[in-house]
Amino acid sequence: MNRFQAMAQIMAVLCENSRLQPGSPEYRAARKIVSRKIDQLGPKVALEQAIKWKGHILDQARIEDMIEDLKEKFPYLNF
């Protein structure tokens, strides 16, 4: 499995039965998280981890989306 295939499969898992919609800021944050996981762990292990820790990844994506909103509203603060 290559990086592209892993990304597609992981995002399909994360979007399944959740509020995560393609194109949303939360979706983009989730893609960044998944990309980092694939870089760190490799495609196969990242997919296994995403299946196991789906809720945690979605929570992390929501938090990162909120942080991005705060950065836009308050650019003078260091996050």
NULUMDO-850004 format. One line per field, with one value per residue: chain; z, y, x of N, C-alpha, C, O in turn. Coordinates in Angstrom, 1 decimal. Atoms other than C-alpha are relative to their C-alpha. Layout:
<recs>
mol: [A,...];
n_z: [Z,...];
n_y: [Y,...];
n_x: [X,...];
ca_z: [Z,...];
ca_y: [Y,...];
ca_x: [X,...];
c_z: [Z,...];
c_y: [Y,...];
c_x: [X,...];
o_z: [Z,...];
o_y: [Y,...];
o_x: [X,...];
</recs>
This chain:
<recs>
mol: [A,A,A,A,A,A,A,A,A,A,A,A,A,A,A,A,A,A,A,A,A,A,A,A,A,A,A,A,A,A,A,A,A,A,A,A,A,A,A,A,A,A,A,A,A,A,A,A,A,A,A,A,A,A,A,A,A,A,A,A,A,A,A,A,A,A,A,A,A,A,A,A,A,A,A,A,A,A,A];
n_z: [0.0,0.0,-0.8,0.5,-0.3,-1.5,-0.3,0.4,-0.9,-1.3,0.0,0.1,-1.4,-0.9,0.4,-0.2,-1.2,-0.8,0.5,0.8,1.4,0.9,0.3,-1.2,-0.7,-0.8,1.0,0.4,-1.2,-0.1,1.1,-0.5,-1.1,0.6,0.7,-0.9,-0.5,1.1,0.0,-1.2,-0.3,1.2,0.4,-0.6,-1.5,-0.1,0.2,-1.1,-1.1,0.3,-0.3,-1.4,-0.7,0.8,-0.8,-0.5,1.2,0.2,-1.0,0.2,1.2,-0.4,-0.7,0.9,0.8,-0.9,-0.2,1.2,-0.1,-1.0,0.7,0.9,-0.7,-0.8,0.6,-0.8,-1.0,0.4,-0.4];
n_y: [-1.2,-1.2,-1.1,-0.4,1.0,0.0,-1.2,0.2,0.9,-0.6,-1.1,0.7,0.5,-1.1,-0.6,1.0,-0.2,-1.2,-1.4,-0.5,-0.1,-0.4,-1.4,-0.8,-0.3,1.2,1.1,-0.4,0.2,1.5,0.4,-0.4,0.9,1.3,-0.1,0.2,1.3,0.8,-0.3,0.6,1.4,0.7,0.1,1.2,-0.2,-1.1,0.5,0.8,-0.9,-0.8,0.8,0.3,-1.2,-0.9,-1.1,-0.9,-0.8,-0.9,-1.0,-0.8,-0.9,-1.1,-0.9,-0.7,-1.0,-1.1,-0.8,-0.8,-1.1,-0.9,-0.6,-1.0,-1.1,-0.7,0.3,-0.5,0.9,1.1,1.3];
n_x: [0.9,-0.8,0.5,1.2,1.1,0.2,0.7,1.4,0.6,0.1,1.0,1.3,0.4,0.3,1.3,1.1,0.8,-0.4,0.4,-1.1,0.5,-1.1,0.0,0.1,-1.3,-0.3,-0.5,-1.4,-0.8,-0.1,-0.9,-1.3,-0.3,-0.2,-1.2,-1.1,0.0,-0.5,-1.4,-0.7,0.2,0.1,1.4,0.7,0.2,0.9,1.4,0.4,0.2,1.1,1.2,0.1,0.1,0.8,0.6,-1.1,-0.5,1.1,-0.1,-1.2,0.3,0.8,-0.8,-0.9,0.9,0.2,-1.2,-0.1,1.0,-0.6,-1.1,0.5,0.7,-1.0,-1.3,-1.1,-0.2,-0.8,0.5];
ca_z: [0.0,-0.9,0.8,-1.5,-1.0,2.8,2.9,0.9,3.1,6.3,5.3,4.3,7.8,9.5,7.4,8.0,10.4,11.5,11.0,9.1,5.6,2.7,2.2,5.7,7.9,10.2,7.2,6.2,9.8,9.8,6.5,8.1,11.1,8.9,6.7,9.7,11.0,7.6,7.6,11.1,11.1,7.5,5.5,6.9,10.6,10.1,8.7,11.5,14.1,12.4,12.6,16.2,17.3,15.0,17.8,19.1,15.6,15.1,18.4,17.6,14.2,15.9,18.3,15.6,13.6,16.7,17.1,13.4,14.0,17.0,15.0,12.4,14.9,17.1,14.9,17.6,20.0,19.9,19.8];
ca_y: [0.0,3.4,6.8,7.8,4.6,4.8,8.4,7.5,4.5,6.3,9.3,6.8,5.3,8.7,9.9,6.8,7.5,10.9,14.6,14.9,16.2,16.5,20.1,21.3,22.9,19.9,17.5,19.5,19.3,15.5,15.2,17.0,14.7,11.6,12.8,13.2,9.8,8.2,10.0,8.8,5.3,4.3,3.6,0.2,1.0,4.4,2.7,0.2,3.0,5.1,2.2,1.6,5.3,6.9,8.9,10.3,11.4,13.1,14.9,16.0,17.4,19.4,20.9,21.7,23.4,25.5,26.5,27.6,29.7,31.3,32.0,33.8,35.9,36.7,36.7,38.5,35.6,32.8,29.3];
ca_x: [0.0,1.4,0.8,-2.0,-4.0,-3.5,-4.7,-7.9,-8.6,-8.0,-10.2,-13.0,-12.8,-12.8,-15.8,-17.8,-20.7,-19.4,-20.0,-16.7,-17.6,-15.1,-14.0,-14.7,-12.0,-12.3,-11.7,-8.6,-7.3,-7.9,-6.0,-3.0,-3.1,-3.3,-0.5,1.8,0.8,1.6,5.0,5.8,4.4,4.2,1.0,0.0,0.5,-1.2,-4.3,-4.4,-4.0,-6.7,-9.2,-8.4,-8.3,-10.9,-12.6,-9.3,-8.2,-11.6,-11.3,-7.8,-9.0,-11.7,-9.2,-6.7,-9.6,-10.4,-6.8,-6.7,-9.8,-8.1,-5.0,-7.0,-9.0,-6.0,-2.9,-0.8,-1.1,1.5,0.0];
c_z: [0.0,0.8,-0.5,0.4,1.5,0.4,-0.4,0.9,1.4,0.0,-0.2,1.4,0.9,-0.4,0.2,1.3,0.9,-0.7,-0.9,-1.5,-0.8,-0.3,1.2,0.7,0.9,-0.8,-0.3,1.2,0.2,-1.0,0.5,1.0,-0.6,-0.8,0.9,0.5,-1.1,-0.1,1.1,0.1,-1.3,-0.3,0.7,1.4,0.2,-0.2,1.2,1.2,-0.2,0.3,1.5,0.8,-0.7,0.9,0.5,-1.2,-0.3,1.0,-0.2,-1.2,0.4,0.8,-0.9,-0.9,0.9,0.1,-1.3,0.0,0.9,-0.6,-1.0,0.7,0.8,-0.5,0.9,1.1,-0.5,0.5,-0.3];
c_y: [1.2,1.1,0.5,-0.9,0.0,1.2,-0.2,-1.0,0.5,1.1,-0.7,-0.5,1.1,0.6,-0.9,0.3,1.1,1.3,0.5,0.0,0.5,1.5,0.9,0.3,-1.2,-1.2,0.3,-0.3,-1.5,-0.5,0.3,-1.0,-1.4,0.0,-0.1,-1.4,-1.0,0.2,-0.7,-1.5,-0.9,-0.3,-1.1,0.2,1.2,-0.4,-0.8,0.9,0.8,-0.8,-0.1,1.3,1.1,1.2,1.0,0.9,1.1,1.1,0.9,1.0,1.1,1.0,0.8,1.1,1.2,0.9,0.9,1.2,1.1,0.8,1.1,1.2,0.8,-0.3,0.4,-1.0,-1.2,-1.3,-1.0];
c_x: [0.9,-0.7,-1.4,-1.2,-0.3,-0.8,-1.5,-0.7,-0.3,-1.1,-1.4,-0.4,-0.4,-1.4,-1.2,-0.8,0.4,-0.4,1.1,-0.4,1.2,-0.1,-0.1,1.3,0.4,0.6,1.4,1.0,0.3,1.0,1.5,0.5,0.4,1.3,1.2,0.1,0.6,1.5,0.7,0.0,0.1,-1.5,-0.8,-0.3,-0.9,-1.4,-0.5,-0.3,-1.3,-1.3,-0.2,-0.3,-0.8,-0.5,1.1,0.5,-1.1,0.0,1.2,-0.2,-0.9,0.8,0.9,-0.8,-0.3,1.2,0.3,-0.9,0.6,1.2,-0.4,-0.6,1.0,1.4,1.2,0.3,0.9,-0.6,1.0];
o_z: [0.8,1.4,0.4,0.8,1.9,1.2,0.4,1.3,2.0,1.0,0.4,1.7,1.6,0.5,0.2,2.4,2.1,-1.8,-1.5,-2.1,-0.4,-0.6,1.1,0.4,1.0,-0.4,-0.4,1.0,0.5,-0.7,0.2,1.0,-0.3,-0.8,0.6,0.7,-0.8,-0.3,1.0,0.4,-1.2,0.6,1.1,1.9,1.1,0.5,1.6,2.0,0.7,0.8,2.0,1.8,-0.7,0.4,0.5,-0.9,-0.6,0.7,-0.1,-1.2,-0.1,0.6,-0.7,-1.2,0.4,0.2,-1.2,-0.4,0.6,-0.4,-1.1,0.2,1.0,0.2,0.7,1.8,-1.7,1.7,0.0];
o_y: [1.3,0.9,0.7,-0.5,-0.1,1.1,0.2,-0.7,0.3,1.1,-0.1,-0.4,1.0,1.2,-0.4,0.3,1.1,1.3,1.6,-1.1,1.4,2.1,2.1,-0.5,-1.5,-1.9,-0.6,-0.7,-1.9,-1.4,-0.5,-1.4,-2.0,-0.9,-0.8,-1.9,-1.8,-0.7,-1.2,-2.1,-2.1,-0.2,-0.8,0.0,1.2,0.1,-0.6,0.7,1.1,-0.2,-0.1,1.3,2.3,2.3,2.2,2.1,2.2,2.3,2.1,2.1,2.3,2.2,2.0,2.1,2.3,2.1,2.0,2.3,2.3,2.0,2.2,2.4,2.0,-1.1,-0.1,-0.8,-1.6,-1.5,-2.2];
o_x: [1.9,-1.8,-2.2,-2.3,-1.5,-1.7,-2.4,-1.9,-1.3,-1.9,-2.4,-1.6,-1.4,-2.1,-2.3,-0.2,0.3,-0.9,1.0,-0.7,1.9,-1.2,0.2,2.3,1.6,1.5,2.3,2.1,1.4,1.8,2.4,1.6,1.4,2.0,2.2,1.2,1.4,2.3,1.8,1.0,0.3,-2.3,-2.0,-1.4,-1.7,-2.3,-1.6,-1.3,-2.0,-2.3,-1.3,-1.1,-0.4,-0.4,0.8,0.7,-0.7,-0.2,1.1,0.3,-0.7,0.6,1.1,-0.3,-0.3,1.1,0.7,-0.5,0.5,1.3,0.2,-0.4,0.9,2.2,2.4,1.3,0.8,-0.7,0.8];
</recs>
